[in-house]
Amino acid sequence: MTSTDKRPSDGYWTALNDLPQAGSSKVGTGYWKYGSNEFPPSNVVIWNISPDNDGVANCAGLTLQGTLEDVNCNSTQSYICETALTQGGCKQGWLNGDTSCYWIGNSTDPHELVTWDQARKRCNDLAYAAGFTSVSDLVAIDNASDTAFISGELPYLTQNAILHWTGLNYKQGRWQWSSGSSFIPNMVQWAVEPDNSGGLQNCATIRMNGNFSDQNCDSKHNFICMKPQDVGE
């Protein structure tokens, strides 16, 4: 519980914001998050008749009534700081989800366009280079938290024409995740596919809008890596 009686103010800054990613021209999409990538459960955030999502009031302050209000980030308020008591989580360059760490390849770098097998190796190499104690694989979406994270981040970090490899591939007569996560069909929204054109499209990419598309595994695309957060490092 946060106490504000020792530092009286009309409002207090929180980390919740709708700021666009650096270099993005977007002015806000309504995907409110803590910091740059932590999306809170909807039942945790209680708005005071807000937000307007007008591209101006992109930061959230805590009112004396305990509700949140979207305000201009350049206005002045008091603030509340928080620090973790335990170590762990995600390494530098990786994005924090609820329980997972994500790496979204730079869609402007042609060297980040790789085949599906190369993308899996890149994920593992990136995790090793960052100092994680466990391996990484291409992203698997098997719960609502993963869906919310990807749908919230991709519009900021990529362009509509860019496809990102996921861990979904067609093997032994069925679609499955390369990481071994459970494949739940209703978690995957196909873009009128899979059509397995020519019998060669056995690996799946994800588009900016969250729709999946089957592709030839030897074609080159961007990629998204995912791994469980390391705890207690």
N, C-alpha and C positions, 0 to 999 in steps of 0.2 A: 504494500500500500504506500502510495506517495503522499507525503504531507507537504502542504504549501503554506502553512501558517507562519513559518519562520521567514519566508521570503515573499511577502504579500505582493501581488501583481494582478493586473487585469487578465493576463493570459501567460502561458508558458509554452515555449517551443518544445515540440517533440520531433522525433526522427521521421515521422510520417510525411510523405511528400508525393507529388505527382510530377516531379521534374523529369524532363526528357534526358536521355543519355547524351553524353558529350558528343558534339558534332551533329546531333539530330536537329532537324528543323521542326519536329513535332512539338506542340505546345501542351500536351497532356491528353491522355486517353481515358482517364477515369480509373486507371490501374494504380491505386494508392499502395505504397509500399514503405517499409522502414528502411532508411538508408538508400541503397541502390538496387536491392534485389530480394528483400524479405517480405513476402506477402502475408499479412496477418489474416486469421480467420475472420469472416464477415461478422460473426457475432461478438467479436472483441471490440471492434471500432464502433462507437456510438456517436453519430454526428449531431450537431446542433443546427438542424435545418440545412445541412450542407452535404456534400460539396457542390459548388456551381460548375466545376470543371470548365472554367472559362479561359484557361491558359494564362491567367494572371495570378490568381490566388492558388499557388501550387505547393504551399507548405501548410502543415497543420499545427495548430496550437491547442493546448488544453485549457478549457475554461474553468472558472472557479466551481462550476456545477459538475465538473468531471466529464463533460462532453468535449468533442473535438470540433474545431471550426477551421475551415480553409481560409487562409489569409495570404496577403502578398508577402513573399519571402524577404523583401527589403524593408518591411515594417519592423518595429522594435518591440520585443517582448522579453520577459524573463525567460529562463530555460531550466530544464531538468536534465541532469546527466545520469548515465548508467554505465556500469562496467561489469563484465562477467567475472564471477568468482572462480570459475574453473576454465582450464585451457581446452583446446580442441577446436573442432569446426573445420573451416576450409582454408586453404593456403592462398597466398597472394596470387591474384590473377584468376582465381576460381570464384564463382558466384555462389552465395549461400542460399540454399533452399531450406525447407523445414528440417529435413533430416539428411539431405544429400548436397553434394557439391557439383556444380556444373561448369563446364568449359564450352563456350560457344566460339567456334572458329571465326577469325576475322574475315568477313565476306569481301573486303576490299583487297585482300592479299592473294594473288594468284597461286602462291605456294601452298595455300591452305586448301586448294582444290585437289582432292585425292580420291583413290578408289575406296571401296568399302573396306577391304582388308587392310589397306594402308591407314585408313581412318581409325580402325580398331587399335592398330599398333601405335598410332600417334597418341591416342587417349592414354594408353598405358605408359608411354614414354613421358608424356606431360605430367602424369601423376608422380612418376618416379623422380623427375627433375624437380618437382615442387616439394618433395620430401614427405609425401604421404606414405603411410605404413601399409596401405592396402592398394590393390590394383584398381584401374578404372576401365570402363568399357563405353561403347556408344550408348546414348541415352535410351532408357526403357521407360515407357509411361504405363504405369499400372495402378495409379491412384489419382484422386482429384487434386492433390497437392502438386504433383508433377505437371498435370494439365494446366493448372493455374499459373505455375511458374513459367512454363514455356510460352503460353499464350500472352503472358505479360511482358516477357523479355524480347521475343523475336521481333515484334513491330518496331522496337527501338534500335535493334542491333543489326538488322539486315535489310535487304531490298526484296521486293516482291518476286523478282526473277531468280533469286538465289535459293537453291535447295540445300538442305542440310541432311547428311546421313544420320539415320537412327540405327539402333541395334536390331530392328525388325527385319527378319529375313525368312524366306520360304524354304523350308528344309523338311525332308521326310514327309512331304504331302501336307504340310501345315505351316502357318505363320507362327514364328516364335521369336523371343528376344535373345540376342546373343549372350546376354549376361546371365540367362537362366531365370529371369523374373517371369512371373506368371503372365501369360498373354490373355488379357480381358478384351474381347472384341469391341465392346461398346466404349472402350477408352480410346479407340482409334477411329478417326473420321476420315474416310477415303475421299479423294477428289475424283469421283466417278470411277474409281479403280478399286482393286488391282485388275489390270487387263492382261498382264504378263505377255506383252507384245513379243511375238516371235519365240515365246517360251524362254526368254532370256532375262526377264525382269524379276529377279528373285530377292532384291534388296530394296528397302523402303527409305525414302527421304521424307522430310517434313517441310512444308512451306511456311511462309511468314504468317499466314492465317490459321495455322495449326492443322491443315489438311495433309494427309499422307499421300504419297505417290510412289508407285513401284518403278524401279529403275534397273538398268543393267548394272550388276555389281562392279563391272570394270569401268563404268563411266566415272567421271571425276566431279565431285561436288564438295561443298563445305561439310562440316560435321559438328555434332554436339556430343560432348563427353559427359559422363555422369558417374559418380561414386558415392558410397556412404561417407558421411562425415567421420573423420577420425576423432575419437574421444580420449581425453586424458593425455594428450601429447604435451 
